[in-house]
Amino acid sequence: MNADYIRTVDAPTGHTVIQIDRNAQNSILLFGGANQMLTEEYVDEVLANFTGYFLAGLAENLPMEDILRMSAKVSSIAASRPGAVPSIPYKQEVLDSLR
């Protein structure tokens, strides 16, 4: 399991209640809690980093599996750091963290 995108926020956690009646019909009640605290800026930041490394991998003719692994790793590194440009890791840092 990759937990690189997990962040903590000051909010209650979410939970789900699943009810099943005698006829095996269900009702699902969902409270998203902290899971719904993602901001558009956070998502944009993660996707921008992913896209940049994805395109660089395509330009280098890397195998698709490697491109996706590297792009996901760079996004997780950047998402854990403050700022925009300063949060983007160098390629060697990404490659080292994949080892």
Phi and psi restraints in degrees (value plus and minus 20) as a CYANA .aco file:
   2 ASN   PHI    -116.6   -76.6
   2 ASN   PSI      96.6   136.6
   3 ALA   PHI    -126.6   -86.6
   3 ALA   PSI      -2.3    37.7
   4 ASP   PHI     -84.4   -44.4
   4 ASP   PSI     -45.8    -5.8
   5 TYR   PHI    -109.8   -69.8
   5 TYR   PSI     -20.4    19.6
   6 ILE   PHI     -94.6   -54.6
   6 ILE   PSI     110.6   150.6
   7 ARG   PHI    -149.3  -109.3
   7 ARG   PSI     138.1   178.1
   8 THR   PHI    -123.9   -83.9
   8 THR   PSI     124.1   164.1
   9 VAL   PHI    -155.6  -115.6
   9 VAL   PSI     140.3   180.3
  10 ASP   PHI    -108.3   -68.3
  10 ASP   PSI      58.4    98.4
  11 ALA   PHI    -177.9  -137.9
  11 ALA   PSI     134.5   174.5
  12 PRO   PHI     -87.9   -47.9
  12 PRO   PSI     131.6   171.6
  13 THR   PHI     -93.9   -53.9
  13 THR   PSI     139.5   179.5
  14 GLY   PHI    -102.9   -62.9
  14 GLY   PSI     145.9   185.9
  15 HIS   PHI    -175.7  -135.7
  15 HIS   PSI     142.3   182.3
  16 THR   PHI    -152.8  -112.8
  16 THR   PSI     118.6   158.6
  17 VAL   PHI    -137.6   -97.6
  17 VAL   PSI     106.3   146.3
  18 ILE   PHI    -134.2   -94.2
  18 ILE   PSI     100.7   140.7
  19 GLN   PHI    -126.7   -86.7
  19 GLN   PSI     118.6   158.6
  20 ILE   PHI    -145.1  -105.1
  20 ILE   PSI     105.5   145.5
  21 ASP   PHI    -107.9   -67.9
  21 ASP   PSI    -198.0  -158.0
  22 ARG   PHI     -82.4   -42.4
  22 ARG   PSI     -42.6    -2.6
  23 ASN   PHI    -115.8   -75.8
  23 ASN   PSI      -4.9    35.1
  24 ALA   PHI      45.8    85.8
  24 ALA   PSI       2.2    42.2
  25 GLN   PHI    -109.6   -69.6
  25 GLN   PSI     121.2   161.2
  26 ASN   PHI    -136.7   -96.7
  26 ASN   PSI     138.9   178.9
  27 SER   PHI    -148.6  -108.6
  27 SER   PSI     114.3   154.3
  28 ILE   PHI    -138.5   -98.5
  28 ILE   PSI     102.9   142.9
  29 LEU   PHI    -127.9   -87.9
  29 LEU   PSI     106.2   146.2
  30 LEU   PHI    -143.0  -103.0
  30 LEU   PSI     109.5   149.5
  31 PHE   PHI    -137.6   -97.6
  31 PHE   PSI      89.4   129.4
  32 GLY   PHI     -88.9   -48.9
  32 GLY   PSI     -51.2   -11.2
  33 GLY   PHI      32.2    72.2
  33 GLY   PSI    -155.0  -115.0
  34 ALA   PHI     -80.5   -40.5
  34 ALA   PSI     -45.4    -5.4
  35 ASN   PHI     -82.5   -42.5
  35 ASN   PSI     -40.9    -0.9
  36 GLN   PHI    -120.4   -80.4
  36 GLN   PSI      -2.7    37.3
  37 MET   PHI    -112.9   -72.9
  37 MET   PSI     -17.8    22.2
  38 LEU   PHI     -81.9   -41.9
  38 LEU   PSI     115.6   155.6
  39 THR   PHI    -118.9   -78.9
  39 THR   PSI     138.8   178.8
  40 GLU   PHI     -82.2   -42.2
  40 GLU   PSI     -56.2   -16.2
  41 GLU   PHI     -83.3   -43.3
  41 GLU   PSI     -62.0   -22.0
  42 TYR   PHI     -82.7   -42.7
  42 TYR   PSI     -66.3   -26.3
  43 VAL   PHI     -83.6   -43.6
  43 VAL   PSI     -64.2   -24.2
  44 ASP   PHI     -80.7   -40.7
  44 ASP   PSI     -60.7   -20.7
  45 GLU   PHI     -83.2   -43.2
  45 GLU   PSI     -66.2   -26.2
  46 VAL   PHI     -84.0   -44.0
  46 VAL   PSI     -65.4   -25.4
  47 LEU   PHI     -88.3   -48.3
  47 LEU   PSI     -54.1   -14.1
  48 ALA   PHI     -83.0   -43.0
  48 ALA   PSI     -63.7   -23.7
  49 ASN   PHI     -86.7   -46.7
  49 ASN   PSI     -62.8   -22.8
  50 PHE   PHI     -78.4   -38.4
  50 PHE   PSI     -68.1   -28.1
  51 THR   PHI     -82.8   -42.8
  51 THR   PSI     -62.1   -22.1
  52 GLY   PHI     -81.0   -41.0
  52 GLY   PSI     -67.2   -27.2
  53 TYR   PHI     -91.8   -51.8
  53 TYR   PSI     -51.8   -11.8
  54 PHE   PHI     -82.1   -42.1
  54 PHE   PSI     -68.2   -28.2
  55 LEU   PHI     -85.7   -45.7
  55 LEU   PSI     -57.8   -17.8
  56 ALA   PHI     -83.7   -43.7
  56 ALA   PSI     -60.0   -20.0
  57 GLY   PHI     -83.6   -43.6
  57 GLY   PSI     -59.8   -19.8
  58 LEU   PHI     -83.7   -43.7
  58 LEU   PSI     -62.3   -22.3
  59 ALA   PHI     -83.8   -43.8
  59 ALA   PSI     -50.2   -10.2
  60 GLU   PHI    -108.8   -68.8
  60 GLU   PSI     -16.7    23.3
  61 ASN   PHI      36.3    76.3
  61 ASN   PSI      18.1    58.1
  62 LEU   PHI     -95.9   -55.9
  62 LEU   PSI     137.4   177.4
  63 PRO   PHI     -82.8   -42.8
  63 PRO   PSI     123.9   163.9
  64 MET   PHI     -76.2   -36.2
  64 MET   PSI     -59.7   -19.7
  65 GLU   PHI     -80.1   -40.1
  65 GLU   PSI     -61.4   -21.4
  66 ASP   PHI     -87.2   -47.2
  66 ASP   PSI     -60.4   -20.4
  67 ILE   PHI     -80.5   -40.5
  67 ILE   PSI     -66.8   -26.8
  68 LEU   PHI     -86.9   -46.9
  68 LEU   PSI     -61.4   -21.4
  69 ARG   PHI     -83.0   -43.0
  69 ARG   PSI     -64.5   -24.5
  70 MET   PHI     -86.9   -46.9
  70 MET   PSI     -61.9   -21.9
  71 SER   PHI     -84.7   -44.7
  71 SER   PSI     -62.1   -22.1
  72 ALA   PHI     -85.7   -45.7
  72 ALA   PSI     -60.0   -20.0
  73 LYS   PHI     -85.2   -45.2
  73 LYS   PSI     -64.4   -24.4
  74 VAL   PHI     -83.5   -43.5
  74 VAL   PSI     -57.4   -17.4
  75 SER   PHI     -84.4   -44.4
  75 SER   PSI     -60.9   -20.9
  76 SER   PHI     -89.3   -49.3
  76 SER   PSI     -56.2   -16.2
  77 ILE   PHI     -86.0   -46.0
  77 ILE   PSI     -67.7   -27.7
  78 ALA   PHI     -84.0   -44.0
  78 ALA   PSI     -57.6   -17.6
  79 ALA   PHI     -87.8   -47.8
  79 ALA   PSI     -40.2    -0.2
  80 SER   PHI    -110.2   -70.2
  80 SER   PSI     -19.5    20.5
  81 ARG   PHI    -139.9   -99.9
  81 ARG   PSI     129.0   169.0
  82 PRO   PHI     -96.1   -56.1
  82 PRO   PSI     137.3   177.3
  83 GLY   PHI      67.8   107.8
  83 GLY   PSI     149.9   189.9
  84 ALA   PHI    -116.3   -76.3
  84 ALA   PSI    -100.6   -60.6
  85 VAL   PHI     -81.2   -41.2
  85 VAL   PSI     -62.8   -22.8
  86 PRO   PHI     -83.3   -43.3
  86 PRO   PSI     -38.4     1.6
  87 SER   PHI    -102.8   -62.8
  87 SER   PSI     -34.4     5.6
  88 ILE   PHI     -98.2   -58.2
  88 ILE   PSI     100.1   140.1
  89 PRO   PHI     -97.5   -57.5
  89 PRO   PSI     135.2   175.2
  90 TYR   PHI     -92.6   -52.6
  90 TYR   PSI     136.1   176.1
  91 LYS   PHI     -76.1   -36.1
  91 LYS   PSI     -61.6   -21.6
  92 GLN   PHI     -82.9   -42.9
  92 GLN   PSI     -57.1   -17.1
  93 GLU   PHI     -82.3   -42.3
  93 GLU   PSI     -61.5   -21.5
  94 VAL   PHI     -83.3   -43.3
  94 VAL   PSI     -68.4   -28.4
  95 LEU   PHI     -81.7   -41.7
  95 LEU   PSI     -60.2   -20.2
  96 ASP   PHI     -84.1   -44.1
  96 ASP   PSI     -58.7   -18.7
  97 SER   PHI     -94.0   -54.0
  97 SER   PSI     -36.2     3.8
  98 LEU   PHI    -104.5   -64.5
  98 LEU   PSI     -30.8     9.2
